[in-house]
């Protein structure tokens, strides 16, 4: 995978050439993880924190891309809070700060699943978001970037969402959602 693919994922999700997510730019975030991986191979122990931090920044960027794409499709204003939490976590200086920011506002993630009606594209994006949060290797993130690009290429972003589209579809069971 490449830094360019990561940048394209963000550009597609935000529908702009310059998705203002990272001050240093998306390619640099990806390249910083690659550098940290190389350095970790040759260093003894003390680069583990840096490697974890770089991995988390890439993962946060991917999560932001998937949530942004979801928001473009779902018109779910409450889910905007999730995007804000993830963006705030990007400002952290280490993985402990990232965890602290997310844990403090974890309840906002419930909004992604609240009153969401079955829609294959939205479900696919949320599934990629979940897989991103579960990913533990760069290779897994690379695969998810590719899957995200493929899914987003299939979406008709110009199609207008209508509440009438969802009228015949039952909402997801809230007890099921609470067990996620």
C-alpha positions in Angstrom: 0.0 0.0 0.0 1.1 3.5 -0.3 0.9 6.9 1.2 -0.9 8.0 -1.9 -3.7 5.5 -1.3 -4.2 6.7 2.2 -4.4 10.3 0.9 -6.9 9.2 -1.8 -9.1 7.6 0.9 -9.3 10.8 2.8 -9.9 12.9 -0.3 -12.7 10.6 -1.4 -14.3 10.6 2.0 -14.2 14.4 2.3 -14.8 15.0 -1.4 -12.0 17.5 -1.6 -8.3 17.5 -2.8 -7.3 19.0 0.6 -9.1 17.2 3.4 -7.9 19.3 6.4 -7.3 16.3 8.7 -3.5 16.3 9.3 -1.4 19.4 9.5 1.6 17.6 8.0 -0.6 16.0 5.3 -1.9 12.4 5.0 1.1 11.0 3.1 3.5 12.1 5.8 1.4 10.3 8.4 1.7 7.1 6.4 5.4 7.6 5.8 6.0 8.3 9.5 4.6 4.9 10.3 6.8 3.2 7.7 9.9 5.0 9.2 8.9 4.0 12.7 8.5 0.3 11.5 12.0 0.4 10.0 13.5 2.0 13.1 11.8 -0.5 15.4 13.5 -3.4 13.6 17.0 -2.0 14.4 16.3 -0.3 17.8 16.1 -1.8 21.2 12.8 -1.3 22.9 12.6 2.5 23.3 11.0 3.0 19.8 8.0 1.0 20.7 6.1 4.0 22.0 6.9 5.9 18.8 5.8 3.0 16.6 2.5 2.6 18.6 1.8 6.4 18.3 2.5 6.4 14.5 0.2 3.4 14.1 -2.6 5.0 16.1 -2.4 8.2 14.0 -2.8 6.3 10.8 -5.6 4.3 12.3 -7.3 7.5 13.5 -7.0 9.0 10.0 -8.6 5.9 8.5 -11.4 6.0 11.1 -12.0 9.6 10.3 -12.3 8.8 6.6 -14.8 6.1 7.2 -16.9 8.2 9.6 -16.8 11.1 7.2 -18.0 8.9 4.3 -20.7 7.5 6.6 -21.9 11.0 7.5 -22.0 11.9 3.8 -24.4 9.0 3.2 -26.4 8.9 6.5 -27.3 12.5 7.3 -26.9 11.6 10.9 -26.0 14.8 12.7 -25.4 13.2 16.0 -22.7 11.0 14.5 -20.8 14.3 13.8 -19.7 14.1 17.4 -17.7 10.9 16.6 -15.8 12.8 13.9 -15.0 15.5 16.5 -13.8 13.0 19.0 -11.5 11.4 16.5 -10.2 14.7 15.3 -9.5 15.8 18.9 -7.6 12.5 19.4 -5.3 13.5 16.5 -4.1 16.4 18.6 -2.7 14.0 21.3 1.1 13.7 21.7 1.1 10.0 22.6 -1.0 6.9 22.6 -2.0 7.4 26.3 -3.5 10.8 25.4 -5.3 9.3 22.4 -6.9 6.7 24.7 -7.8 9.2 27.3 -9.6 11.5 24.8 -11.5 8.7 23.3 -12.5 7.0 26.6 -13.7 10.3 28.0 -16.2 10.7 25.1 -16.9 7.0 24.2 -20.6 7.5 24.5 -20.7 9.5 21.3 -19.8 6.4 19.3 -23.2 5.0 20.1 -24.7 7.6 17.8 -23.1 5.8 14.8 -25.5 2.9 15.4 -28.5 4.7 16.8 -31.6 4.6 14.6 -29.5 3.6 11.6 -31.6 1.8 8.9 -30.3 -1.0 6.8 -28.4 0.4 3.8 -25.6 -1.7 2.2 -23.3 1.2 1.6 -23.6 2.6 5.1 -23.3 -0.8 6.6 -20.2 -1.4 4.6 -18.6 1.8 5.7 -19.4 1.1 9.4 -18.0 -2.4 9.0 -14.7 -1.0 7.6 -14.7 1.5 10.5 -15.1 -1.3 13.0 -12.3 -3.4 11.3 -10.1 -0.3 11.4 -10.5 -0.1 15.2 -9.7 -3.8 15.5 -6.7 -3.8 13.2 -3.4 -4.6 14.8 -0.9 -4.4 11.9 0.1 -2.1 9.1 -0.8 -4.9 6.7 -4.4 -5.0 8.0 -4.6 -1.2 7.7 -3.3 -1.4 4.1 -6.0 -4.0 3.2 -8.7 -1.8 4.8 -7.5 1.3 2.8 -7.9 -0.7 -0.4 -11.3 -2.1 0.6 -12.4 1.5 1.6 -11.3 2.8 -1.8 -13.1 0.1 -3.6 -16.3 0.6 -1.6 -16.2 4.4 -2.0 -15.7 4.0 -5.7 -19.0 2.1 -6.0 -21.0 4.8 -4.1 -23.2 7.2 -6.0 -22.3 10.2 -3.9 -24.7 12.4 -5.8 -27.8 10.3 -5.1 -30.0 12.0 -2.7 -30.9 10.1 0.4 -34.6 10.1 1.1 -36.4 9.1 4.3 -38.9 7.3 2.1 -36.0 4.9 1.2 -35.9 3.8 4.8 -39.7 3.7 5.6 -40.1 0.1 4.7 -36.9 -1.0 6.6 -37.0 -1.9 10.2 -34.5 -0.1 12.5 -31.8 -2.2 14.0 -32.7 -3.8 17.3 -31.3 -1.5 20.1 -30.5 -4.5 22.3 -28.4 -5.9 19.5 -26.6 -2.5 19.1 -25.9 -2.3 22.8 -24.1 -5.7 22.6 -21.7 -4.5 19.8 
